[in-house]
Amino acid sequence: MASNTEETAEAAGRTAGGAIGGAAELASKTAARTREELEDVWADARAIAGENGAGVSGRDAAMYAGLAATAALGVVEWPVAAAVGAGYALLRRTRR
């Protein structure tokens, strides 16, 4: 017959295993959502560049991708990233 200590340890192990499994599932869902959001930002940037009759340069693409990544990782909020991206686009347009 298992002792009270063994039963408590087994229960704690099951609880910890459930928490780890839940955290892994949450991380997976978050990564998938982040990837989808980055793809949306990239598609929007390409559409805007196409509407203006200009392609996205490698430098611009890197800037927008980095900005989207910082927003996706939570370094900056999405509205701030959108404002920075719009400001960058305006700056690039006035320099051309």
Backbone bond lengths (Angstrom), bond angles and torsions (degrees), N, CA, C in turn:
res aa  C-N    CA-C-N  psi(-1)  N-CA   C-N-CA  omega(-1)  CA-C   N-CA-C  phi
1 M - - - 1.435 - - 1.528 108.69 -
2 A 1.337 116.55 135.46 1.465 121.97 -177.61 1.515 109.86 -72.69
3 S 1.325 114.01 143.01 1.458 118.45 178.53 1.522 109.68 -78.67
4 N 1.310 115.37 166.21 1.463 122.07 179.07 1.531 110.21 -60.82
5 T 1.327 116.68 -36.88 1.465 120.89 179.76 1.524 110.91 -65.78
6 E 1.341 116.53 -42.03 1.461 120.58 178.79 1.523 111.35 -64.55
7 E 1.332 116.07 -40.99 1.464 119.83 179.01 1.527 110.40 -64.86
8 T 1.311 116.67 -40.80 1.464 120.63 178.65 1.522 110.46 -64.87
9 A 1.330 117.13 -41.06 1.464 121.06 178.84 1.523 110.82 -64.95
10 E 1.333 116.90 -41.62 1.461 120.22 177.92 1.523 111.11 -63.68
11 A 1.314 117.42 -41.91 1.468 121.41 178.87 1.528 110.34 -64.29
12 A 1.320 116.42 -41.03 1.463 120.38 178.73 1.530 110.00 -65.25
13 G 1.311 117.04 -39.27 1.458 121.35 177.92 1.521 111.87 -63.45
14 R 1.336 116.48 -43.06 1.465 120.03 177.79 1.531 110.52 -64.12
15 T 1.319 117.21 -41.07 1.463 121.29 178.98 1.521 110.46 -63.75
16 A 1.335 116.65 -45.69 1.464 120.35 179.48 1.519 110.77 -64.42
17 G 1.312 117.27 -41.16 1.467 120.77 178.42 1.518 111.62 -62.37
18 G 1.328 116.29 -40.95 1.466 119.85 177.35 1.508 111.75 -64.66
19 A 1.327 116.90 -40.26 1.465 120.67 179.45 1.523 111.04 -66.28
20 I 1.318 116.68 -41.50 1.470 120.42 179.06 1.525 110.04 -65.64
21 G 1.317 117.13 -42.72 1.463 120.55 177.63 1.516 111.66 -62.16
22 G 1.330 116.58 -41.55 1.464 120.45 177.81 1.510 112.12 -65.00
23 A 1.320 117.10 -39.07 1.466 120.99 178.69 1.523 110.72 -66.60
24 A 1.321 116.96 -39.28 1.461 120.44 178.50 1.524 110.75 -65.03
25 E 1.320 116.77 -40.97 1.465 120.40 178.51 1.524 110.67 -65.41
26 L 1.322 117.31 -41.78 1.463 121.43 177.71 1.518 111.04 -62.88
27 A 1.322 117.62 -42.75 1.465 121.62 178.69 1.524 110.64 -62.64
28 S 1.312 116.98 -40.64 1.460 121.17 179.23 1.526 110.94 -64.54
29 K 1.330 117.07 -44.52 1.466 120.88 179.14 1.526 110.81 -65.32
30 T 1.329 116.85 -39.04 1.460 120.94 179.40 1.526 110.65 -65.31
31 A 1.312 116.69 -42.21 1.465 120.54 178.71 1.526 110.79 -63.35
32 A 1.323 117.40 -41.93 1.461 120.76 179.24 1.523 110.73 -64.93
33 R 1.324 116.96 -42.52 1.461 120.45 179.27 1.529 110.68 -65.18
34 T 1.310 116.91 -41.24 1.466 121.01 178.80 1.524 110.57 -62.15
35 R 1.325 116.60 -43.84 1.461 120.36 178.35 1.524 110.97 -60.93
36 E 1.326 117.19 -43.13 1.460 120.70 178.93 1.530 111.07 -63.05
37 E 1.328 117.19 -41.58 1.460 120.47 179.28 1.528 110.97 -65.54
38 L 1.319 117.19 -40.55 1.457 120.25 177.33 1.531 111.61 -63.58
39 E 1.323 116.26 -39.75 1.462 119.57 177.32 1.522 110.72 -63.78
40 D 1.343 117.13 -38.69 1.465 120.64 177.70 1.527 111.33 -64.45
41 V 1.329 116.73 -43.34 1.465 120.54 178.96 1.524 109.73 -62.50
42 W 1.310 116.76 -43.32 1.466 120.77 -179.73 1.531 110.46 -63.85
43 A 1.325 117.00 -43.38 1.464 120.37 179.56 1.531 110.40 -64.05
44 D 1.332 116.80 -40.62 1.469 120.16 177.75 1.524 111.17 -63.19
45 A 1.311 117.18 -43.45 1.468 120.65 -179.99 1.526 110.59 -62.80
46 R 1.312 116.93 -41.43 1.467 120.25 178.92 1.522 110.94 -67.14
47 A 1.333 116.89 -38.27 1.465 120.09 179.08 1.519 110.85 -65.40
48 I 1.330 116.48 -42.43 1.460 120.52 179.25 1.522 109.85 -64.27
49 A 1.305 116.89 -43.18 1.467 120.00 179.04 1.527 110.27 -63.95
50 G 1.329 117.35 -37.85 1.459 121.00 178.70 1.513 111.92 -66.74
51 E 1.333 117.52 -36.80 1.460 121.71 178.63 1.519 110.87 -65.70
52 N 1.306 116.55 -31.81 1.463 120.57 -178.99 1.522 112.04 -85.76
53 G 1.322 116.64 0.03 1.454 120.26 178.18 1.520 113.72 76.66
54 A 1.297 117.58 15.01 1.462 120.51 -179.33 1.521 109.19 -128.72
55 G 1.303 115.98 144.87 1.453 120.40 175.49 1.521 110.23 -81.05
56 V 1.290 115.50 165.49 1.461 120.61 177.68 1.517 107.54 -87.42
57 S 1.321 116.19 123.03 1.462 119.23 178.37 1.525 109.27 -73.18
58 G 1.307 115.66 164.82 1.460 119.79 178.11 1.512 111.95 -61.36
59 R 1.325 116.14 -38.28 1.464 120.97 179.56 1.530 110.90 -65.28
60 D 1.331 115.96 -44.07 1.458 119.78 179.11 1.523 110.82 -66.57
61 A 1.316 116.05 -41.66 1.465 120.06 179.75 1.527 110.52 -61.03
62 A 1.334 116.82 -41.01 1.465 120.36 178.69 1.529 110.58 -64.62
63 M 1.330 116.45 -39.86 1.464 120.11 179.30 1.528 110.86 -63.14
64 Y 1.340 116.44 -48.33 1.467 119.95 -179.23 1.526 111.79 -67.05
65 A 1.318 116.85 -38.65 1.471 119.92 178.58 1.528 110.69 -64.88
66 G 1.328 116.82 -42.74 1.457 120.00 177.92 1.511 111.91 -64.73
67 L 1.320 116.03 -39.95 1.464 120.41 178.31 1.530 110.80 -64.84
68 A 1.319 116.13 -43.16 1.467 120.00 177.82 1.523 111.15 -64.07
69 A 1.325 116.78 -39.17 1.465 120.22 179.55 1.523 111.44 -65.36
70 T 1.340 117.34 -41.85 1.460 118.90 179.42 1.517 110.74 -65.12
71 A 1.333 116.61 -36.01 1.464 119.19 177.54 1.522 110.81 -70.03
72 A 1.325 116.99 -41.28 1.457 120.82 -179.56 1.524 111.63 -64.87
73 L 1.316 116.56 -34.10 1.474 120.32 179.33 1.517 112.37 -82.70
74 G 1.331 116.93 -5.49 1.457 120.26 177.13 1.514 114.16 86.27
75 V 1.331 118.22 10.11 1.459 121.01 178.31 1.526 109.42 -66.19
76 V 1.338 115.36 -41.50 1.464 121.65 173.28 1.523 107.70 -128.32
77 E 1.315 117.24 157.12 1.454 121.45 178.00 1.524 109.62 -78.22
78 W 1.339 116.90 155.18 1.461 121.79 -178.30 1.530 112.94 -57.43
79 P 1.350 119.83 -43.01 1.471 118.22 179.13 1.534 112.71 -62.23
80 V 1.325 116.33 -35.58 1.466 120.23 178.12 1.525 109.43 -67.50
81 A 1.325 116.68 -43.78 1.462 120.56 178.86 1.525 110.62 -62.18
82 A 1.322 116.82 -40.20 1.470 119.93 178.83 1.523 110.78 -64.36
83 A 1.322 116.92 -41.28 1.470 120.60 178.92 1.524 110.87 -65.26
84 V 1.313 117.32 -42.31 1.464 120.80 178.50 1.526 109.78 -64.47
85 G 1.322 117.23 -43.28 1.458 120.69 178.62 1.520 112.06 -62.53
86 A 1.329 116.94 -42.33 1.463 120.17 178.07 1.527 110.46 -64.82
87 G 1.322 116.92 -41.88 1.461 120.62 177.55 1.519 111.79 -62.21
88 Y 1.310 116.04 -41.11 1.468 120.42 178.29 1.531 110.48 -64.07
89 A 1.340 116.40 -42.70 1.463 120.16 179.45 1.530 110.50 -62.55
90 L 1.323 116.94 -41.93 1.466 120.16 177.88 1.526 110.99 -64.16
91 L 1.306 116.47 -41.92 1.465 120.53 178.24 1.528 110.65 -61.21
92 R 1.304 117.07 -45.89 1.465 120.64 -179.91 1.525 110.91 -64.22
93 R 1.338 116.48 -38.13 1.464 119.79 -179.14 1.541 111.00 -66.58
94 T 1.338 117.29 -40.71 1.461 119.88 -178.81 1.516 111.88 -71.16
95 R 1.304 119.28 -24.63 1.460 122.24 179.30 1.512 112.64 -80.79
96 R 1.307 117.75 -16.96 1.478 121.03 -177.79 1.475 111.66 -82.12
